[in-house]
Amino acid sequence: MFRMPRLVQHNGPLTQQLQLVSGQPGLGLAPAALHADATASSVCGYCSTGCSLDVRLRGDRAVGVTPAGDYPVNLGMACPKGWEALRVLDAADRATTPLLRDDAGRLRPVSWDAAMRAFVSRMQGIQAVHGPHSIAFLSTGQIVSEEMALLGALAKFGMGMLHGDGNTRQCMATAVVAYKQAFGFDAPPYTYADFEESDVIVLVGSNLCITHPILWQRVMRNPHRPEIIVIDPRLTETAMAATQHVPLHPKSDLALLYGVARELAIRGWIDRQFLDAHTSGFDEFAAFVEEFTPQRVAAETHLPVDAVEKLAAVIHAGQRVSFWWTMGVNQSHQAVRTAQAIINLALMTGNIGRPGTGANSITGQCNAMGSRLFSNTTNLLGGRDFADAADRRRVADVLGIDEAAIPRQPSWPYHRIIEGILRREIRGLWVIATNPAHSWINQNTTRDVLQRLEFLVVQDMYASTETARLADLVLPAAGWGEKEGTFINSERRVGFTAKVRRPPGDALADFDVFRLVADYWGCGEMFRRWRSPAAAFELLQRLSEGQPCDITGIAGYEMLRREGGVQWPAPADRPRQSRERRLFEDGRFYHPDGRARFLFEAPKPLPERTTAAYPCLLLTGRGSVAQWHTQTRTAKSAVLRKLYPAELYVEISPHDAAALGLRTGDMARVVSQRGELLARVFATPGVQPGQAFLPMHYEATNRLTDPAFDPYSHQPAYKSCAVRIERAP
């Protein structure tokens, strides 16, 4: 039974209280690596590529970055965001002291002691009236694994929360569910070297040039002159550089992939030996796809009838075929089955477990993989199961806590938490390093819902985000470069991110904030083993033991620095053979029978179709290589701002522009059933007639998006909704 913890009384000065958290006096710790003219290596804190940057130090100041030349991820390369990683930390709107909303409705600076007392009294007060599950958290893929794990353990084991999810729900939930169902564990099988080993590269819903530019450079290093096939409604930068662009109708990719599978099956272009030895369900799948004839696929995709045969022939001719997908697949109303249709193609052709092959999901955020394994949201720590008694016992033993403190069911997903606020089931919310008032789908409704909370806490680097401006309490957090810990990138590489400067003002590392909360909440003793990020990493290693993601063989942070990161699995009893490690080389998967599963389902129509009032399909996505998410950081760099338009723009076809009497540079209204916005017109043949594209980074974009979700991953379908476009008055 849940017991309400008592509020701990603190009698000493604030510096003594913070000493409980940091182990050092005062608010800021001097980075251990800082001395004159030194260099510290640190994994970048933007995307999931996981590049390593060499940070140049002069005394106690970090003065510049260069890409690490010998790191096996980026091999001496960096994108514009990486080059500017330090500069955005000095923005004038950094959160430097806690802010508490006063009786007049204004956010006022307060001490950490006052902030913690307000946090605990308000949150515990809500629980006392409405029950322990009436408060929740929304976390991120942007903080280090040690912080994610501490937050998840604190919230669920110490504070009595049941519900907490991360913004990785917006980018990676589909891949997680697809891999779990097909392979038995959330296990992207590849290593980045596969980009250079393939002779056929199939990119589905991925503008790799823009979203993951260093990975595109790895493609460009491929010595095999590969066929590069891009399946995407838009003629993106990646599609323009490909050998073949397949411009299908939005969200018809499931029908296309089933049609390709049918063509491969009826022509015998399959690896029967692999299928019989290592998979289950292929014959049922082959029977299912028989109805996806070239004629049906052509009707649903708006492609030529021979498109399926051409695509299947290229795949069959390849000796090492790799399939890659990102948000164009993940953010869909039928995302999981689409991802599994990609997995099915790899399995049926035997393109998995060998160099240059795989069904490969490219992650979004820098530590989305860490979040998937260790955030304690939908999975119990270490990729375990809340409903499994043995898993609960193992976690309790490692952490030295009472097993009864561990929930027996996972959290609601993100959208269910938002709906819970609307239904008054959730009344207090703690938001960490994410900006849902900008990024969540159907923004106008989201903001209204957030304002209905009794208590909203936002913990962030910046006090100026759309969500922070709605908060009752703002907690100032350190950012990348101002704390240490580990990130896990898309290829499962655990990398170290270093502390190279002090956070500004009274800002604290999220890890230290969580320890403060535990102390004030009255459950600090439960987390005595979480003394530091390094101690937390040792706990994560023990939690991973025996799991597919076993990292017990990593000898601490120093090994990660020395060896250029380490890919999981890295168990202590199995020596690593190289810096690159791909999965399923032995053909064994993680289901109890060791086989991969074929999963499939009939395609579903778009949740929101075009009408006479809303005749255009709106697509959203990454705008430029210099922008990131809600631009909370990238907008702080004058250099990056020069690399993308200052105003929101809408891409439409020249045909539609002419019909609407619009030209490039004109201002247009874009209207959906949920809201409207103004955007500059950019007429381009890269967008098909009847479609439009808006970049996701601008504040207004999600006023339009439709809150539809995949039924298995609960990931939002950002990529399509019905709009009309007209000249602005």
C-alpha angles and dihedrals in degrees: 000000000000115000122199107239118229122247108256114231114227117203102169128081118278093255090060092049091051088050086069087062105036103030087226132083119259135021101287129050120211108241109252093228096053117117135121117309096346131148127222124192117222135172110242118256101219120073134009095259088092101214118184119232127197107224115206114220128200111186106308094340131091103220106176149344137231127181114263109252099207102041109119093226107054102013094208097323132117135176123230092266091057093049089053097042095114098042095062091059092071097060118141092234096060113137103245104164135024114272123207124189111240131211090273090058096252126129108240129186114256136171123267088250092056091044093052093046090051091047094051099040094048097043095043090045090056091049092049091057103032105025135263095287094057091091125063143170136228113204138177152235089236103080127074121273093248090058093045092052094046091049092049093047094045095048097044104030101030108028098036097240120151099182125066131130137173136234086248081085085075095054116016111023091098094055091047094054094040092053094043093052095042102036104021095245139046093266123152098200103207144085124213090249086074089075087065096041101052124099091193122037118188115193115192117192092342128126091191094172091065106025099044107013096170090056089050087055088054088055089051089054091059107121095198098077090237128205105247114201119188118195105196137124090230128065091236127181087264093049090051090056095045127098090232132022119197105198100193126174112273114279095003092109093105091061091046093051092048089050091052090048090052092051092050092047099048092047093049092241092146137105100245094176092056092044094052095046102040113020142056131209100030097126091052089048092050090052091048095053094049090094093057094090121172089256094054092045091049091052093050099040099036088230127131116276092247094053093093094051092048093050093047091049093054091049091048092049092054120096094195111027121178124191119204132184140175137168097329086072101029097053100062142105089245098030102135094052090047091052089048091050086059090048089050091056091053093047097046092051095042091242098145136089093025130096112277096018140090146102096265130189114198110215125229114216128045094254104021089122090053089050091050091055107030113021093093092224113116092353127050112242114297097023091297131142125255089209094055113093093203091053091050091050092050093051092046092051094049093047096039094235137128110274089221089070091066115089116239094218135047127251128272110264120255098270092048089054090052090048088048089059090052090051091047092243090116114047104160124048132186113200117194124192096333137096111216094165085070106024105039118096120264092021100194092059092043093056091048090051094049091052090058092066119109091219128013119185120190120192110192147135091245130048092202103070118121090248096046089055088060095047129114090205129023118197115199112230134193117245137213110315092025097080139024136240142100137297125196113214133207094277091052093257114155107215134180124241114199135215105241102161141019120263113249123264114332095338115136135200110265088243090060092045090054092050090050091051090050091051095048093042090058099245099094093119089061089063099044090121091060093077097144140347089269091053089047090052089056088054090051090052092053090046090053095051112125092007124113086252093055111160099169090119094067108103097213133279093314092063090051090052093046100045102039095252127309127250120224135271092062105148120180093239096054120065117222115244099199145350089266123066127176126186133241096028087141093049092243119129131192101260113105091255091050092239133122116234131229110225126183144156138181113276117256127218121253111281090228118034128189120268136182088270094046105027101162131078112226120213123190133195149121113334106196141349089252095059129080129191111299091352091246088143109016093055088063092068118084089200094054093044089060090059098062137036116277091217129061110259135193122214116215133164119268087240092058092041091056092047090052094044091243132137133190108285096029119123116244137186115231112197133185130172088268104046148320141242142185121244139168113252120241111184110206136160086224088084120065122233112272092030136089135190130215124183112239097223099079120090096237101052098087092053084084107040122111118238096232120141140195107255094226106037097026087221115155119252097229095158104077140033136136120265141159125224124209139162112279115242 
